[in-house]
């Protein structure tokens, strides 16, 4: 599946993706950006940097008047139940975890077993946080 998961919103990219039927999930940090993304045809937005723009409380506040917003937080999301649960409770359909899921020391050491353990623990944490 092709898709574009971007750090910011671009109306031009939204238009190009829409014409090609490619899902575009732009990074947004304000209500203005979120609404612009939806007006441009996006079905989802990426809250970025989620931890710095107010965390789960921001998403909860956004969804109070705009219940239809489907936002995927990235940036500041930890692969733990304690970090994940508030995002799901605030209405996140998914979360993005980058460097916390693939930490540089494990990558540099080519520690495949360590990566498997971290990924398995994260899958378990997501399942628990969503229940």
N, C-alpha and C positions, 0 to 999 in steps of 0.2 A: 504494500500500500504506500502510495506517495502522500506526503503531507509536509507542511511548512510549520515549524514550531520556532517562533522568532523572539528575540529579546525585546523588540519594540513594535509599535503599530505603524504600518505604511499603507495608505489608501491605494497606492499604485500596486503594491504586492497583493493586496486584497483583491483588487480588480483582476489582476493577471491570474491569480489562483481560482477565482470564481469562474472565469471564462474557461478554464481547463478542468473544472470540477475537482480541484485539489483542496482538501481542507487546509485552512490557514488559521493558526492559533497564535495571535500576536501577543506580545508582552504588553501589559497595561499596568499603570500604577495609580491612575486617577479615574474617577467616574466619567470624566469627559472622554478619556481614551477608551474606556470600556464601552460607552454608548456609541462612540464613533466606529469602533470595531463591529458592533452589532448592526449599525446602520449600513456598514460596508458588506454585510452578509456573513460575518463570522458566526459560527455556531457555539464556539468556545473561545475564551480568552485565557491567557496565562497571566496570573498575578506575579509580577516581578519588579523588584525583589520582595517577595512576600513577607519575609521576616522584618524587613525594614519599613514597610509601608503600613504596619499596624497588625500584622499577623492575622490569626483567625477572627479577631474582633472586627477587623476591616471587612473581611468577606461577609461576616454576619450582618454588619451595618449596610453593606451594598445590597445584600439579598433581602433586606427588610422591605424596601420599596420596589425592588426589581427582582422578584422571586424567580424569574426566568433566567437570570444570569448563571451561566455554567463556567466557573473559573477554576483553573488548575494552578494551585500555588507552587512556585518554584523559588529557590533562593531563600535559605534559612530553614528549610524543612529537614528535620532529622529523621533517620530511619529507626525511630523508637515509637512505641505505643503512646507515650506521653506527648510526643510532638505531633503524631499523626491524628490521634483521636479528635482533638479540637478542630482540625481542618475538616474532617468528615462531618462532624456535628454542625459545623457552620455551612455545610452544603457543598463542599468540594466533591466533584464526581471522581477525581483522581488527584494525585500529587506528583510533582516532579522532584526527583532527588538525583543530583548529579555527583558532585565531588564527594559527598558524604557516602555515596553508595560505591564509588570507585576511587577510594583514597589514593593519592599519589604514592605513598610508601608501598602499598600493596602492588600497585601497577609497576613501579620501578623495580621492585624485588621479584616481579613475575610470580607472585604468590597466588597461584590459581586456587589452591585449597583455602587460603584465607579469604579470597574473593567469593568463593562458593559459600563459605560459612556466613559471611556478611550478607550475601544475597538471600540465602535461606532464612536467616534471622529477620531480614527485612520483609520477606514475603509473610512470615508468621506474624510480625508486628502489624502489617497492613490488615491481615485477616482479623486479628484481634481488635484493632482500632475501628474497623468498619462494623463489627458486630454489636 
